[in-house]
Every structure is written in C-alpha cells, then in structure tokens.
Amino acid sequence: MAVTEKDAGPPNGARPLPRISDATLRDSAHMAGVEFGPADAGRIAGLLVRSGVELVEVGMISGAASKDAPLIDATHHAVGPERSLSLVVVRDRRQSARALDEALRLGVRSVMFSIPTSEQHAALKLGSSSTKYLIAVARAAIEQAKERGFHVTFSGEDGARTPRERLVPYVTAGFAAGADRFRLAETVACLSPWQMERVIGDLTAIDGAEIEIHSHNMLGMAVANSLAAYRAGARWISATVGGIGERGGNAPLAELLTSLRVIHGDTRFDLSHLTELSALALKGSGLGTAFQPGPTTSHAFAYELPGQLTHPEAYETLPAETVGNSRELRVRSRLTPPLVTWALADSGTDIDVPGFTEWLVRRQTERGAPLLDRDAIRKAAVEFPGT
C-alpha cells in the first residue's frame, strides 16, 4: 500500500517542514584523519547553500587563535557569516569568554555551544557530573554570548543518553537564559526512532523551545531518527555530506533530503548538486567512496538487468538526474542480448547482437569477469571479430 503524506507526516500536518543545517565542515572535519582546506570549504559551503541548506556549520573554537580560522574565513567569503555557524567549546566561564572573543574576531554571528550533558561526559569534560553545575556553566556561557550579540544554539552533547530528569531542566534553563535553539546530539547512537520521538517530545513541550536533532549513524538509523525527531516537533535537522563524521558518521545529507522529498513531498531543495557535493567532500576527506552510501554513489543507479534500464521508473523513487547522478550499466557475467542492445543504443554500431553477446561472455570468463560498463561494452563491440 502506498504511503501518503497523511500516513507518513507529523501529527500536525500544518507544521512547517524542517530546516536543515550541515555540519560537514565541522563534524566531518574533525573525523579521524580527515582535513578540509579553505578551498574545499568554500566550494562545499557554496554548493550547500545553492542546494537550499540554510546553515553551514564550520570550525571549532575553544580559545584564541583558532586553528579553524582559515576554514571559517573561507566559508564566510563563500556564503556570508549570516549563513554559517561555528561551534564554541564550553568548559568554564573564563574559557568560554576567550572562545567567544575569538569568534567575534573572526566575524562569526551564530555560535553553537558544545556542552556535555550526560553524567559520564560531564564528569570527563567539566570535572563534575552535578546537574546544578551543568546548568550554571550553560547559563553563564549563554549570557556571555547574548551580551556579545550572538545567535545562540546550545547543545546537549551525549544528550541522547542523558536521563529526562537531568536533560529537561537543563534545556529549560538554557532557554530561560536567552538561548535561541537547543540541539540534541545523539553523540553515542543508542535510540530507536520511537525512543527518539519520546525524547524530543519532552523537549518540544518546553515553552518557547526550538529544537534541533544531530544524530550519529553508528546504528545506521541517523536519518530515521532525524525524521522521528521532526515528527515529534524538532524544527531543525543537522546532517553531513556523505554522512561523513566522527566514528560511524552522521545523518547523510543526500539520504535525508531525498527522504524528505519522497516521504513528505518536500520540494524546497535543489537535489541536483548532491552527487557533486558528495564527490567533492569524499575526495577532500581522503575517504574515496568507502564512506558513501545512498543515492549519490556511482552504483546507486547502476543496473545489470535490461528491464531495470529500460523501465527505471519501476525501480526508482526519484530519477538519477534529480540528485545530479546518472543511470548506468554495471555487469560482469550476466550479459544478455537485451542488455547489450541497451548499451549499444545510439552508438551507431551495426552488429550481430546475439553473436557479440556470446563472444563477450566467453571473453569475460577468460579474463576473470572484470566489471563492464556501457563504455566498455561499446569498446568491445569495436573489437568483436564479427564486426
């Protein structure tokens, strides 16, 4: 049975669709072994904004002379500081003041405070697991930032593992101190979508709360959890290009935006840049295609069955061209005359297709069945003795 918007949508169908922020130039840039240069940052930020992403998260600031200053400068130059946000590490009042002064120097207008909320993370990073102390640290940082004129998002680092009786008072206090938005970080992936709905529901019930979800993908549920958070009232979803990010990665942008298109009929975004974005980010990260799932991979719209190539609408929720990808053939040994006919269409090659197919199958067997695409089949047709 087809899923309708009424079936799949949030409880309040009139509620606006989620706004998207992208953390590729922050979370991904701090993945082990991954480094983006200023040129990469400018190009990635530009493509993100052209795709319709509202906010580009770039860099991490913990004090004076931030090492991420070149990335922040490049992003500001590409899309403007009003379309970007930088993470500020918070450990105590004096340290956060230095970091905020550095953010001012760099021309940052929106900051996101990284504040650990679970008892385990707070004990490690703040030196105390006390809820009272956690709230005091957050309140002081938020007030310092508002005094300097920043738009403020405050986080719950490891928020998904923070008990309700600890998390809700913390978030309530943060908004009371003047924060503009709260980001729940599923730092350690541990929630199912239905659990995520309950957690976010507790937060959206707070008066004046604007909630964002930042989910990690270690369990493979970052997109599902992000959509569940939206269903429960979250207004923002944080993603990264290709899902690149610390440990198991983050909610992958292409999968998130195509899910919004298919499930919620969301046409706000220009998806045609997604394949280029993925290739650029994965090349800059040095990961190649090892970290790339979803609709922007080279194999996402590749087929070895002729019916799938001639009737792709029966197999695709969105055409390849929608995300800037292309439809292709990939085959090793399962060659058939209809498949070869598709590969040779419009090539101007006059050939005995059944005879050529039999010859190509034999050659593939002799050569250990290398992977063939359309260009390889066309080249083989030129080499066919019967031509």
Contacts in CASP RR format, 6 or more apart in sequence:
PFRMAT RR
TARGET T0000
AUTHOR 0000-0000-0000
METHOD contacts of the structure
MODEL  1
MAVTEKDAGPPNGARPLPRISDATLRDSAHMAGVEFGPADAGRIAGLLVR
SGVELVEVGMISGAASKDAPLIDATHHAVGPERSLSLVVVRDRRQSARAL
DEALRLGVRSVMFSIPTSEQHAALKLGSSSTKYLIAVARAAIEQAKERGF
HVTFSGEDGARTPRERLVPYVTAGFAAGADRFRLAETVACLSPWQMERVI
GDLTAIDGAEIEIHSHNMLGMAVANSLAAYRAGARWISATVGGIGERGGN
APLAELLTSLRVIHGDTRFDLSHLTELSALALKGSGLGTAFQPGPTTSHA
FAYELPGQLTHPEAYETLPAETVGNSRELRVRSRLTPPLVTWALADSGTD
IDVPGFTEWLVRRQTERGAPLLDRDAIRKAAVEFPGT
3 263 0 8 1.000
5 264 0 8 1.000
5 265 0 8 1.000
8 263 0 8 1.000
8 264 0 8 1.000
9 231 0 8 1.000
9 263 0 8 1.000
9 264 0 8 1.000
10 230 0 8 1.000
10 231 0 8 1.000
10 232 0 8 1.000
10 233 0 8 1.000
11 231 0 8 1.000
15 233 0 8 1.000
16 235 0 8 1.000
17 260 0 8 1.000
17 264 0 8 1.000
17 266 0 8 1.000
17 268 0 8 1.000
18 230 0 8 1.000
18 234 0 8 1.000
18 235 0 8 1.000
18 236 0 8 1.000
18 237 0 8 1.000
18 260 0 8 1.000
19 54 0 8 1.000
19 55 0 8 1.000
19 235 0 8 1.000
19 236 0 8 1.000
19 237 0 8 1.000
20 52 0 8 1.000
20 53 0 8 1.000
20 54 0 8 1.000
20 55 0 8 1.000
20 236 0 8 1.000
20 237 0 8 1.000
20 238 0 8 1.000
20 239 0 8 1.000
20 253 0 8 1.000
20 256 0 8 1.000
20 257 0 8 1.000
20 269 0 8 1.000
21 53 0 8 1.000
21 54 0 8 1.000
21 55 0 8 1.000
21 56 0 8 1.000
21 57 0 8 1.000
21 85 0 8 1.000
21 212 0 8 1.000
21 236 0 8 1.000
21 237 0 8 1.000
21 238 0 8 1.000
21 239 0 8 1.000
22 48 0 8 1.000
22 53 0 8 1.000
22 55 0 8 1.000
22 56 0 8 1.000
22 57 0 8 1.000
22 238 0 8 1.000
22 239 0 8 1.000
22 240 0 8 1.000
22 241 0 8 1.000
22 253 0 8 1.000
23 57 0 8 1.000
23 214 0 8 1.000
23 238 0 8 1.000
23 239 0 8 1.000
23 240 0 8 1.000
23 245 0 8 1.000
23 250 0 8 1.000
24 44 0 8 1.000
24 48 0 8 1.000
24 56 0 8 1.000
24 57 0 8 1.000
24 240 0 8 1.000
24 241 0 8 1.000
24 244 0 8 1.000
24 253 0 8 1.000
24 281 0 8 1.000
25 36 0 8 1.000
25 41 0 8 1.000
25 44 0 8 1.000
25 45 0 8 1.000
25 56 0 8 1.000
25 57 0 8 1.000
25 58 0 8 1.000
25 59 0 8 1.000
25 71 0 8 1.000
25 75 0 8 1.000
26 57 0 8 1.000
26 58 0 8 1.000
26 59 0 8 1.000
26 60 0 8 1.000
26 86 0 8 1.000
26 87 0 8 1.000
27 57 0 8 1.000
27 240 0 8 1.000
27 244 0 8 1.000
27 245 0 8 1.000
27 246 0 8 1.000
27 249 0 8 1.000
27 250 0 8 1.000
28 34 0 8 1.000
28 36 0 8 1.000
28 240 0 8 1.000
28 241 0 8 1.000
28 243 0 8 1.000
28 244 0 8 1.000
28 245 0 8 1.000
28 250 0 8 1.000
28 281 0 8 1.000
28 285 0 8 1.000
29 35 0 8 1.000
29 36 0 8 1.000
29 59 0 8 1.000
29 68 0 8 1.000
29 71 0 8 1.000
30 60 0 8 1.000
30 245 0 8 1.000
30 246 0 8 1.000
31 244 0 8 1.000
31 245 0 8 1.000
31 246 0 8 1.000
31 247 0 8 1.000
31 249 0 8 1.000
31 285 0 8 1.000
32 246 0 8 1.000
34 244 0 8 1.000
34 245 0 8 1.000
34 285 0 8 1.000
34 286 0 8 1.000
34 287 0 8 1.000
36 44 0 8 1.000
36 71 0 8 1.000
36 284 0 8 1.000
36 285 0 8 1.000
37 70 0 8 1.000
37 71 0 8 1.000
37 74 0 8 1.000
37 284 0 8 1.000
38 70 0 8 1.000
38 71 0 8 1.000
38 73 0 8 1.000
38 74 0 8 1.000
39 74 0 8 1.000
40 280 0 8 1.000
40 281 0 8 1.000
40 284 0 8 1.000
41 58 0 8 1.000
41 70 0 8 1.000
41 71 0 8 1.000
41 74 0 8 1.000
41 75 0 8 1.000
41 78 0 8 1.000
42 74 0 8 1.000
42 75 0 8 1.000
42 77 0 8 1.000
42 78 0 8 1.000
42 79 0 8 1.000
43 78 0 8 1.000
43 280 0 8 1.000
44 241 0 8 1.000
44 277 0 8 1.000
44 280 0 8 1.000
44 281 0 8 1.000
45 56 0 8 1.000
45 58 0 8 1.000
45 74 0 8 1.000
45 75 0 8 1.000
45 78 0 8 1.000
45 79 0 8 1.000
45 83 0 8 1.000
45 84 0 8 1.000
46 56 0 8 1.000
46 78 0 8 1.000
46 79 0 8 1.000
47 273 0 8 1.000
47 276 0 8 1.000
47 277 0 8 1.000
47 280 0 8 1.000
48 56 0 8 1.000
48 79 0 8 1.000
48 241 0 8 1.000
48 277 0 8 1.000
49 56 0 8 1.000
49 78 0 8 1.000
49 79 0 8 1.000
49 83 0 8 1.000
50 270 0 8 1.000
50 273 0 8 1.000
51 257 0 8 1.000
51 269 0 8 1.000
51 270 0 8 1.000
51 271 0 8 1.000
51 273 0 8 1.000
51 274 0 8 1.000
51 277 0 8 1.000
52 268 0 8 1.000
52 269 0 8 1.000
52 270 0 8 1.000
53 253 0 8 1.000
53 269 0 8 1.000
54 83 0 8 1.000
55 83 0 8 1.000
55 84 0 8 1.000
55 85 0 8 1.000
55 110 0 8 1.000
56 75 0 8 1.000
56 79 0 8 1.000
56 83 0 8 1.000
56 84 0 8 1.000
56 85 0 8 1.000
57 84 0 8 1.000
57 85 0 8 1.000
57 86 0 8 1.000
57 87 0 8 1.000
57 112 0 8 1.000
57 238 0 8 1.000
58 68 0 8 1.000
58 71 0 8 1.000
58 72 0 8 1.000
58 75 0 8 1.000
58 84 0 8 1.000
58 85 0 8 1.000
58 86 0 8 1.000
59 66 0 8 1.000
59 68 0 8 1.000
59 71 0 8 1.000
59 72 0 8 1.000
59 86 0 8 1.000
59 87 0 8 1.000
60 66 0 8 1.000
60 68 0 8 1.000
60 86 0 8 1.000
60 87 0 8 1.000
60 88 0 8 1.000
60 89 0 8 1.000
60 114 0 8 1.000
61 68 0 8 1.000
61 86 0 8 1.000
61 87 0 8 1.000
61 88 0 8 1.000
61 89 0 8 1.000
61 99 0 8 1.000
61 102 0 8 1.000
61 103 0 8 1.000
61 106 0 8 1.000
61 108 0 8 1.000
61 111 0 8 1.000
62 88 0 8 1.000
62 89 0 8 1.000
62 95 0 8 1.000
62 99 0 8 1.000
63 89 0 8 1.000
63 95 0 8 1.000
63 98 0 8 1.000
63 99 0 8 1.000
63 102 0 8 1.000
64 98 0 8 1.000
64 101 0 8 1.000
64 102 0 8 1.000
65 102 0 8 1.000
66 72 0 8 1.000
66 102 0 8 1.000
66 106 0 8 1.000
68 86 0 8 1.000
69 106 0 8 1.000
72 84 0 8 1.000
72 86 0 8 1.000
72 106 0 8 1.000
72 108 0 8 1.000
73 106 0 8 1.000
75 84 0 8 1.000
76 84 0 8 1.000
76 106 0 8 1.000
76 107 0 8 1.000
81 107 0 8 1.000
81 108 0 8 1.000
81 109 0 8 1.000
81 110 0 8 1.000
82 109 0 8 1.000
82 110 0 8 1.000
84 108 0 8 1.000
84 109 0 8 1.000
84 110 0 8 1.000
85 108 0 8 1.000
85 110 0 8 1.000
85 111 0 8 1.000
85 112 0 8 1.000
85 151 0 8 1.000
85 153 0 8 1.000
86 103 0 8 1.000
86 106 0 8 1.000
86 108 0 8 1.000
86 110 0 8 1.000
86 111 0 8 1.000
86 112 0 8 1.000
87 111 0 8 1.000
87 112 0 8 1.000
87 113 0 8 1.000
87 114 0 8 1.000
88 96 0 8 1.000
88 99 0 8 1.000
88 100 0 8 1.000
88 103 0 8 1.000
88 111 0 8 1.000
88 112 0 8 1.000
88 113 0 8 1.000
88 114 0 8 1.000
88 141 0 8 1.000
88 145 0 8 1.000
89 95 0 8 1.000
89 96 0 8 1.000
89 99 0 8 1.000
89 114 0 8 1.000
90 96 0 8 1.000
90 99 0 8 1.000
90 113 0 8 1.000
90 114 0 8 1.000
90 115 0 8 1.000
90 137 0 8 1.000
90 138 0 8 1.000
90 141 0 8 1.000
91 125 0 8 1.000
91 126 0 8 1.000
91 137 0 8 1.000
92 126 0 8 1.000
92 137 0 8 1.000
93 137 0 8 1.000
93 140 0 8 1.000
93 141 0 8 1.000
93 144 0 8 1.000
96 113 0 8 1.000
96 140 0 8 1.000
96 141 0 8 1.000
96 144 0 8 1.000
97 144 0 8 1.000
100 111 0 8 1.000
100 141 0 8 1.000
100 144 0 8 1.000
100 145 0 8 1.000
100 148 0 8 1.000
100 150 0 8 1.000
101 148 0 8 1.000
103 111 0 8 1.000
103 150 0 8 1.000
104 148 0 8 1.000
108 150 0 8 1.000
109 150 0 8 1.000
109 151 0 8 1.000
110 150 0 8 1.000
110 151 0 8 1.000
110 152 0 8 1.000
110 153 0 8 1.000
111 145 0 8 1.000
111 150 0 8 1.000
111 151 0 8 1.000
111 152 0 8 1.000
111 153 0 8 1.000
112 152 0 8 1.000
112 153 0 8 1.000
112 154 0 8 1.000
112 155 0 8 1.000
112 183 0 8 1.000
113 138 0 8 1.000
113 141 0 8 1.000
113 142 0 8 1.000
113 145 0 8 1.000
113 152 0 8 1.000
113 153 0 8 1.000
113 154 0 8 1.000
113 155 0 8 1.000
114 155 0 8 1.000
114 157 0 8 1.000
115 134 0 8 1.000
115 137 0 8 1.000
115 138 0 8 1.000
115 141 0 8 1.000
115 154 0 8 1.000
115 155 0 8 1.000
115 156 0 8 1.000
115 157 0 8 1.000
116 122 0 8 1.000
116 124 0 8 1.000
116 125 0 8 1.000
116 126 0 8 1.000
116 134 0 8 1.000
116 156 0 8 1.000
116 157 0 8 1.000
116 158 0 8 1.000
117 134 0 8 1.000
117 155 0 8 1.000
117 156 0 8 1.000
117 157 0 8 1.000
117 158 0 8 1.000
117 159 0 8 1.000
117 162 0 8 1.000
117 166 0 8 1.000
117 167 0 8 1.000
117 170 0 8 1.000
118 157 0 8 1.000
118 158 0 8 1.000
118 159 0 8 1.000
118 161 0 8 1.000
118 162 0 8 1.000
119 129 0 8 1.000
119 162 0 8 1.000
119 166 0 8 1.000
120 129 0 8 1.000
120 158 0 8 1.000
120 161 0 8 1.000
121 157 0 8 1.000
121 158 0 8 1.000
121 187 0 8 1.000
122 128 0 8 1.000
122 129 0 8 1.000
122 130 0 8 1.000
122 133 0 8 1.000
122 134 0 8 1.000
123 129 0 8 1.000
126 133 0 8 1.000
126 134 0 8 1.000
126 137 0 8 1.000
128 134 0 8 1.000
131 166 0 8 1.000
131 169 0 8 1.000
131 170 0 8 1.000
134 166 0 8 1.000
134 170 0 8 1.000
135 169 0 8 1.000
135 170 0 8 1.000
135 173 0 8 1.000
135 174 0 8 1.000
138 154 0 8 1.000
138 170 0 8 1.000
138 173 0 8 1.000
138 174 0 8 1.000
138 177 0 8 1.000
139 173 0 8 1.000
139 174 0 8 1.000
139 176 0 8 1.000
139 177 0 8 1.000
141 154 0 8 1.000
142 152 0 8 1.000
142 154 0 8 1.000
142 174 0 8 1.000
142 177 0 8 1.000
142 178 0 8 1.000
142 179 0 8 1.000
143 177 0 8 1.000
143 178 0 8 1.000
145 152 0 8 1.000
146 152 0 8 1.000
146 177 0 8 1.000
146 178 0 8 1.000
151 180 0 8 1.000
152 178 0 8 1.000
152 179 0 8 1.000
152 180 0 8 1.000
152 181 0 8 1.000
153 179 0 8 1.000
153 180 0 8 1.000
153 181 0 8 1.000
153 182 0 8 1.000
153 183 0 8 1.000
153 212 0 8 1.000
154 174 0 8 1.000
154 179 0 8 1.000
154 181 0 8 1.000
154 182 0 8 1.000
154 183 0 8 1.000
155 182 0 8 1.000
155 183 0 8 1.000
155 184 0 8 1.000
155 185 0 8 1.000
155 214 0 8 1.000
156 162 0 8 1.000
156 167 0 8 1.000
156 170 0 8 1.000
156 182 0 8 1.000
156 183 0 8 1.000
156 184 0 8 1.000
156 185 0 8 1.000
157 185 0 8 1.000
157 187 0 8 1.000
158 185 0 8 1.000
158 187 0 8 1.000
158 188 0 8 1.000
159 167 0 8 1.000
159 184 0 8 1.000
159 185 0 8 1.000
159 186 0 8 1.000
159 187 0 8 1.000
160 184 0 8 1.000
160 185 0 8 1.000
160 186 0 8 1.000
160 187 0 8 1.000
160 188 0 8 1.000
160 189 0 8 1.000
160 190 0 8 1.000
160 191 0 8 1.000
160 196 0 8 1.000
160 199 0 8 1.000
161 187 0 8 1.000
161 188 0 8 1.000
161 190 0 8 1.000
162 170 0 8 1.000
164 199 0 8 1.000
164 202 0 8 1.000
167 199 0 8 1.000
167 202 0 8 1.000
167 203 0 8 1.000
168 202 0 8 1.000
168 203 0 8 1.000
168 206 0 8 1.000
171 182 0 8 1.000
171 203 0 8 1.000
171 206 0 8 1.000
171 209 0 8 1.000
172 206 0 8 1.000
174 182 0 8 1.000
175 182 0 8 1.000
175 206 0 8 1.000
175 207 0 8 1.000
175 208 0 8 1.000
175 209 0 8 1.000
180 210 0 8 1.000
181 210 0 8 1.000
181 211 0 8 1.000
181 212 0 8 1.000
181 235 0 8 1.000
181 236 0 8 1.000
182 203 0 8 1.000
182 209 0 8 1.000
182 210 0 8 1.000
182 211 0 8 1.000
182 212 0 8 1.000
183 211 0 8 1.000
183 212 0 8 1.000
183 213 0 8 1.000
183 214 0 8 1.000
183 236 0 8 1.000
183 238 0 8 1.000
184 199 0 8 1.000
184 200 0 8 1.000
184 203 0 8 1.000
184 211 0 8 1.000
184 212 0 8 1.000
184 213 0 8 1.000
184 214 0 8 1.000
184 229 0 8 1.000
184 234 0 8 1.000
185 214 0 8 1.000
185 216 0 8 1.000
186 196 0 8 1.000
186 213 0 8 1.000
186 214 0 8 1.000
186 215 0 8 1.000
186 216 0 8 1.000
186 222 0 8 1.000
186 225 0 8 1.000
187 216 0 8 1.000
188 216 0 8 1.000
188 218 0 8 1.000
189 215 0 8 1.000
189 216 0 8 1.000
189 217 0 8 1.000
189 218 0 8 1.000
189 219 0 8 1.000
189 220 0 8 1.000
189 221 0 8 1.000
189 222 0 8 1.000
189 248 0 8 1.000
190 219 0 8 1.000
191 199 0 8 1.000
191 221 0 8 1.000
191 225 0 8 1.000
192 221 0 8 1.000
192 225 0 8 1.000
193 221 0 8 1.000
193 224 0 8 1.000
193 225 0 8 1.000
193 227 0 8 1.000
193 228 0 8 1.000
194 228 0 8 1.000
196 213 0 8 1.000
196 215 0 8 1.000
196 225 0 8 1.000
196 228 0 8 1.000
196 229 0 8 1.000
196 232 0 8 1.000
197 228 0 8 1.000
197 229 0 8 1.000
197 231 0 8 1.000
197 232 0 8 1.000
198 232 0 8 1.000
199 232 0 8 1.000
200 211 0 8 1.000
200 213 0 8 1.000
200 228 0 8 1.000
200 229 0 8 1.000
200 232 0 8 1.000
200 233 0 8 1.000
200 234 0 8 1.000
201 232 0 8 1.000
201 233 0 8 1.000
203 209 0 8 1.000
203 211 0 8 1.000
204 211 0 8 1.000
204 232 0 8 1.000
204 233 0 8 1.000
204 234 0 8 1.000
210 235 0 8 1.000
210 236 0 8 1.000
211 229 0 8 1.000
211 233 0 8 1.000
211 234 0 8 1.000
211 235 0 8 1.000
211 236 0 8 1.000
212 234 0 8 1.000
212 235 0 8 1.000
212 236 0 8 1.000
212 237 0 8 1.000
212 238 0 8 1.000
213 225 0 8 1.000
213 226 0 8 1.000
213 229 0 8 1.000
213 230 0 8 1.000
213 234 0 8 1.000
213 236 0 8 1.000
213 237 0 8 1.000
213 238 0 8 1.000
214 238 0 8 1.000
214 250 0 8 1.000
214 251 0 8 1.000
215 221 0 8 1.000
215 222 0 8 1.000
215 223 0 8 1.000
215 225 0 8 1.000
215 226 0 8 1.000
215 229 0 8 1.000
215 238 0 8 1.000
215 250 0 8 1.000
215 251 0 8 1.000
216 222 0 8 1.000
216 245 0 8 1.000
216 246 0 8 1.000
216 247 0 8 1.000
216 248 0 8 1.000
216 249 0 8 1.000
216 250 0 8 1.000
217 243 0 8 1.000
217 248 0 8 1.000
217 249 0 8 1.000
217 250 0 8 1.000
217 251 0 8 1.000
217 252 0 8 1.000
218 247 0 8 1.000
218 248 0 8 1.000
218 249 0 8 1.000
222 243 0 8 1.000
222 249 0 8 1.000
222 250 0 8 1.000
222 251 0 8 1.000
222 252 0 8 1.000
223 251 0 8 1.000
223 252 0 8 1.000
223 255 0 8 1.000
223 256 0 8 1.000
223 259 0 8 1.000
225 251 0 8 1.000
226 234 0 8 1.000
226 237 0 8 1.000
226 239 0 8 1.000
226 251 0 8 1.000
226 256 0 8 1.000
227 259 0 8 1.000
227 260 0 8 1.000
227 263 0 8 1.000
229 237 0 8 1.000
230 237 0 8 1.000
237 251 0 8 1.000
237 256 0 8 1.000
238 250 0 8 1.000
238 251 0 8 1.000
239 250 0 8 1.000
239 251 0 8 1.000
239 252 0 8 1.000
239 253 0 8 1.000
239 256 0 8 1.000
240 249 0 8 1.000
240 250 0 8 1.000
240 251 0 8 1.000
240 252 0 8 1.000
240 253 0 8 1.000
241 252 0 8 1.000
241 253 0 8 1.000
241 254 0 8 1.000
241 277 0 8 1.000
241 278 0 8 1.000
241 280 0 8 1.000
241 281 0 8 1.000
242 252 0 8 1.000
242 253 0 8 1.000
242 254 0 8 1.000
242 278 0 8 1.000
242 281 0 8 1.000
242 282 0 8 1.000
242 291 0 8 1.000
242 292 0 8 1.000
242 293 0 8 1.000
242 296 0 8 1.000
243 249 0 8 1.000
243 250 0 8 1.000
243 251 0 8 1.000
243 252 0 8 1.000
243 253 0 8 1.000
243 291 0 8 1.000
243 292 0 8 1.000
243 293 0 8 1.000
244 250 0 8 1.000
244 281 0 8 1.000
244 282 0 8 1.000
244 285 0 8 1.000
244 287 0 8 1.000
244 291 0 8 1.000
249 291 0 8 1.000
252 293 0 8 1.000
252 294 0 8 1.000
253 274 0 8 1.000
253 277 0 8 1.000
254 271 0 8 1.000
254 274 0 8 1.000
254 275 0 8 1.000
254 277 0 8 1.000
254 278 0 8 1.000
254 294 0 8 1.000
254 295 0 8 1.000
254 296 0 8 1.000
254 323 0 8 1.000
255 293 0 8 1.000
255 294 0 8 1.000
255 295 0 8 1.000
257 266 0 8 1.000
257 269 0 8 1.000
257 271 0 8 1.000
257 274 0 8 1.000
258 271 0 8 1.000
258 274 0 8 1.000
258 295 0 8 1.000
258 317 0 8 1.000
258 318 0 8 1.000
258 322 0 8 1.000
258 323 0 8 1.000
260 266 0 8 1.000
260 269 0 8 1.000
261 267 0 8 1.000
261 269 0 8 1.000
261 271 0 8 1.000
261 318 0 8 1.000
261 322 0 8 1.000
262 317 0 8 1.000
262 318 0 8 1.000
271 318 0 8 1.000
271 322 0 8 1.000
271 323 0 8 1.000
271 324 0 8 1.000
272 321 0 8 1.000
272 322 0 8 1.000
272 323 0 8 1.000
272 324 0 8 1.000
273 324 0 8 1.000
274 295 0 8 1.000
274 296 0 8 1.000
274 323 0 8 1.000
274 324 0 8 1.000
274 325 0 8 1.000
275 296 0 8 1.000
275 323 0 8 1.000
275 324 0 8 1.000
275 325 0 8 1.000
276 324 0 8 1.000
277 296 0 8 1.000
278 292 0 8 1.000
278 296 0 8 1.000
278 297 0 8 1.000
279 296 0 8 1.000
282 288 0 8 1.000
282 289 0 8 1.000
282 291 0 8 1.000
282 292 0 8 1.000
285 291 0 8 1.000
289 297 0 8 1.000
289 298 0 8 1.000
294 300 0 8 1.000
295 301 0 8 1.000
295 318 0 8 1.000
295 320 0 8 1.000
295 323 0 8 1.000
295 325 0 8 1.000
296 323 0 8 1.000
296 324 0 8 1.000
296 325 0 8 1.000
298 328 0 8 1.000
299 330 0 8 1.000
300 320 0 8 1.000
300 325 0 8 1.000
301 312 0 8 1.000
301 316 0 8 1.000
301 320 0 8 1.000
301 325 0 8 1.000
301 326 0 8 1.000
301 327 0 8 1.000
301 328 0 8 1.000
302 327 0 8 1.000
302 328 0 8 1.000
302 329 0 8 1.000
302 330 0 8 1.000
302 373 0 8 1.000
303 309 0 8 1.000
303 312 0 8 1.000
303 315 0 8 1.000
303 327 0 8 1.000
303 328 0 8 1.000
303 329 0 8 1.000
303 330 0 8 1.000
304 329 0 8 1.000
304 330 0 8 1.000
304 331 0 8 1.000
304 332 0 8 1.000
304 334 0 8 1.000
304 339 0 8 1.000
305 334 0 8 1.000
305 339 0 8 1.000
306 336 0 8 1.000
306 338 0 8 1.000
306 339 0 8 1.000
306 341 0 8 1.000
306 342 0 8 1.000
307 338 0 8 1.000
308 314 0 8 1.000
308 315 0 8 1.000
309 327 0 8 1.000
309 329 0 8 1.000
309 339 0 8 1.000
309 342 0 8 1.000
310 338 0 8 1.000
310 342 0 8 1.000
312 319 0 8 1.000
312 320 0 8 1.000
312 327 0 8 1.000
313 319 0 8 1.000
319 327 0 8 1.000
320 326 0 8 1.000
320 327 0 8 1.000
328 373 0 8 1.000
328 374 0 8 1.000
329 339 0 8 1.000
329 342 0 8 1.000
329 343 0 8 1.000
329 372 0 8 1.000
329 373 0 8 1.000
329 374 0 8 1.000
329 377 0 8 1.000
330 371 0 8 1.000
330 372 0 8 1.000
330 373 0 8 1.000
331 339 0 8 1.000
331 371 0 8 1.000
331 372 0 8 1.000
332 364 0 8 1.000
332 369 0 8 1.000
332 370 0 8 1.000
332 371 0 8 1.000
332 372 0 8 1.000
333 361 0 8 1.000
333 364 0 8 1.000
333 365 0 8 1.000
333 369 0 8 1.000
335 357 0 8 1.000
335 360 0 8 1.000
335 361 0 8 1.000
335 364 0 8 1.000
335 372 0 8 1.000
336 357 0 8 1.000
337 353 0 8 1.000
337 354 0 8 1.000
337 357 0 8 1.000
340 353 0 8 1.000
340 356 0 8 1.000
340 357 0 8 1.000
340 360 0 8 1.000
340 377 0 8 1.000
341 353 0 8 1.000
343 374 0 8 1.000
343 377 0 8 1.000
343 378 0 8 1.000
344 351 0 8 1.000
344 353 0 8 1.000
344 377 0 8 1.000
344 378 0 8 1.000
344 381 0 8 1.000
347 378 0 8 1.000
347 381 0 8 1.000
349 378 0 8 1.000
349 381 0 8 1.000
349 382 0 8 1.000
349 387 0 8 1.000
351 381 0 8 1.000
351 384 0 8 1.000
351 386 0 8 1.000
351 387 0 8 1.000
352 386 0 8 1.000
356 380 0 8 1.000
356 381 0 8 1.000
356 384 0 8 1.000
356 386 0 8 1.000
359 384 0 8 1.000
359 385 0 8 1.000
359 386 0 8 1.000
360 377 0 8 1.000
360 380 0 8 1.000
360 384 0 8 1.000
363 380 0 8 1.000
364 370 0 8 1.000
364 372 0 8 1.000
372 380 0 8 1.000
381 387 0 8 1.000
END
